[in-house]
Structures are given as C-alpha cells and as structure tokens.
Amino acid sequence: STAPLDQPLLQVLAALDQADVDLVIVSGRPRALLEPLSEYAPHVRWAAEHGSWCCDASGTWCGPDPAPELDELHALLSQFSSVPGVLIERKSLSMCLHWRLVPPALKEQLIGAVELACDEWLETRPDFERLDGVEMVEVRRSSANKGAAVEWARRELPNARFIAIGDDITDDDMFAALRKDELAIGVGARPVHVA
C-alpha cells in the first residue's frame, strides 16, 4: 500500500499550492490507492499506473479499459501467492509481483520461477514488457509508462517547464520525455538511462 500523506507532506503540498506551483504526482501505484490521497491535495494533478490513469485539477480521473490478456498472467502468477510474503498487484494495464516480505531462504527460487513465468508469457505478447524493480517484477503494456504521463501533463499545463524527480527504473521514461530546457533529478545510486 502507499504511505499516508503525513502532516509535513501536506504542509509542503499546501506551500507549493500557495506559491502557485503546479504539481503533478506520477506513480506506478494503482488508481485505487492514489484516489483517496487526491482528496488531501485537491489542486494536485495525479497520474496512477505509470500514467495510464490521470486525474486533472478538478479531480476527474480518466483511464483505459483493463487489458483482458492480463487475466492469463494473473492466473500464472497466482500459483506463487501461497509463498509467505508474496503480494500480487493487478492494475489496468500491468501486473506486479512483490517479494520484499518473502523470507530470504525462499527468495532466490521464487524470483527465478516468477521471472521464467513472466518471460514465457511475454514470448507471444510483443505489446508488453517486463520491468525489474526493487524487490518486485512488473509486466506492463509498453504504452503504459511515465513518459505518457508527461505528455498528458503537457496538455494540462501547456506553458509549463517541468522538473521531474524519480527514484526507480520506471522514472527513466518520464526523464526521457523531458525537453532539453527541463530538469530531471534521479534520486539514489541507480544509473539513469534516457534515450
């Protein structure tokens, strides 16, 4: 689940709003987890599921129909739900399997089996890709990426220049969508790859 918006963060959001800063929060999390958070920051624009779902400043969400082909992948990954600590997260255009809470003695074998299942499923689905994250793997439709969220934000804020801040591989698509006069800030020691 997502972390709640604590009082210091709410104060930062309020200060940015008072400073007339347009803020867009782009997350890989499902819309259902972000939607309640948007009530705490009503002037913020939100993008969930790597930009598949977007919420404008009026609080209106728009997004895609679910990808029915993920039903088969969900069935494949469900075989791992009996492993203690496994969390399977279904989104509109992607499927995630998290293993952060899996006991260390079970992780290596689990990861190998999950990656094999995902790769075999992907062999016949060129519109999807595998992302290896921190303590998780995600299979998503290639068009569902944070670069799409940047393009949506440009339509929402046509005169804005962007500063993008991110800390994982899914943020590389967002960084790649920036113009030369905009700023990308990668947090952490991970190398950033942009086209």
Solvent accessible surface area in square Angstrom, and as a share of the most:
residue,aa,sasa,rsa
1,S,109,0.70
2,T,33,0.19
3,A,81,0.63
4,P,110,0.69
5,L,28,0.14
6,D,81,0.42
7,Q,111,0.49
8,P,85,0.53
9,L,74,0.37
10,L,41,0.20
11,Q,108,0.48
12,V,80,0.46
13,L,13,0.07
14,A,50,0.39
15,A,57,0.44
16,L,56,0.28
17,D,63,0.33
18,Q,155,0.69
19,A,69,0.53
20,D,129,0.67
21,V,68,0.39
22,D,82,0.43
23,L,46,0.23
24,V,35,0.20
25,I,50,0.25
26,V,31,0.18
27,S,20,0.13
28,G,16,0.16
29,R,75,0.27
30,P,16,0.10
31,R,66,0.24
32,A,78,0.60
33,L,57,0.28
34,L,6,0.03
35,E,62,0.28
36,P,67,0.42
37,L,21,0.11
38,S,17,0.11
39,E,138,0.62
40,Y,131,0.50
41,A,6,0.05
42,P,83,0.52
43,H,112,0.50
44,V,10,0.06
45,R,30,0.11
46,W,4,0.02
47,A,0,0.00
48,A,0,0.00
49,E,10,0.04
50,H,5,0.02
51,G,10,0.09
52,S,19,0.12
53,W,41,0.14
54,C,8,0.05
55,C,2,0.01
56,D,39,0.20
57,A,40,0.31
58,S,94,0.61
59,G,46,0.44
60,T,81,0.47
61,W,31,0.11
62,C,78,0.46
63,G,40,0.38
64,P,39,0.25
65,D,122,0.63
66,P,88,0.55
67,A,1,0.01
68,P,98,0.62
69,E,60,0.27
70,L,0,0.00
71,D,82,0.43
72,E,92,0.41
73,L,0,0.00
74,H,69,0.31
75,A,69,0.54
76,L,64,0.32
77,L,1,0.01
78,S,39,0.25
79,Q,112,0.50
80,F,21,0.09
81,S,67,0.43
82,S,100,0.65
83,V,35,0.20
84,P,80,0.51
85,G,32,0.31
86,V,23,0.13
87,L,92,0.46
88,I,38,0.19
89,E,21,0.09
90,R,83,0.30
91,K,12,0.05
92,S,15,0.10
93,L,13,0.06
94,S,3,0.02
95,M,1,0.01
96,C,1,0.01
97,L,0,0.00
98,H,31,0.14
99,W,18,0.06
100,R,142,0.52
101,L,141,0.70
102,V,4,0.02
103,P,53,0.33
104,P,119,0.75
105,A,99,0.77
106,L,75,0.38
107,K,42,0.18
108,E,152,0.68
109,Q,153,0.68
110,L,8,0.04
111,I,45,0.23
112,G,40,0.39
113,A,40,0.31
114,V,0,0.00
115,E,46,0.20
116,L,107,0.53
117,A,12,0.10
118,C,0,0.00
119,D,58,0.30
120,E,97,0.43
121,W,6,0.02
122,L,30,0.15
123,E,138,0.62
124,T,104,0.60
125,R,52,0.19
126,P,123,0.78
127,D,92,0.48
128,F,14,0.06
129,E,58,0.26
130,R,69,0.25
131,L,20,0.10
132,D,71,0.37
133,G,27,0.26
134,V,103,0.59
135,E,54,0.24
136,M,29,0.13
137,V,1,0.01
138,E,3,0.01
139,V,0,0.00
140,R,6,0.02
141,R,67,0.24
142,S,46,0.30
143,S,74,0.48
144,A,4,0.03
145,N,32,0.16
146,K,11,0.05
147,G,10,0.10
148,A,40,0.31
149,A,0,0.00
150,V,9,0.05
151,E,79,0.35
152,W,22,0.08
153,A,5,0.04
154,R,42,0.15
155,R,169,0.62
156,E,54,0.24
157,L,21,0.10
158,P,99,0.63
159,N,150,0.77
160,A,27,0.21
161,R,167,0.61
162,F,29,0.12
163,I,116,0.59
164,A,9,0.07
165,I,111,0.56
166,G,9,0.08
167,D,93,0.48
168,D,47,0.24
169,I,70,0.36
170,T,11,0.06
171,D,7,0.04
172,D,12,0.06
173,D,45,0.24
174,M,15,0.07
175,F,11,0.05
176,A,48,0.37
177,A,25,0.19
178,L,27,0.13
179,R,108,0.39
180,K,213,0.90
181,D,72,0.37
182,E,24,0.11
183,L,94,0.47
184,A,48,0.37
185,I,69,0.35
186,G,40,0.38
187,V,81,0.46
188,G,65,0.62
189,A,109,0.85
190,R,74,0.27
191,P,90,0.57
192,V,63,0.36
193,H,123,0.55
194,V,81,0.47
195,A,137,1.06
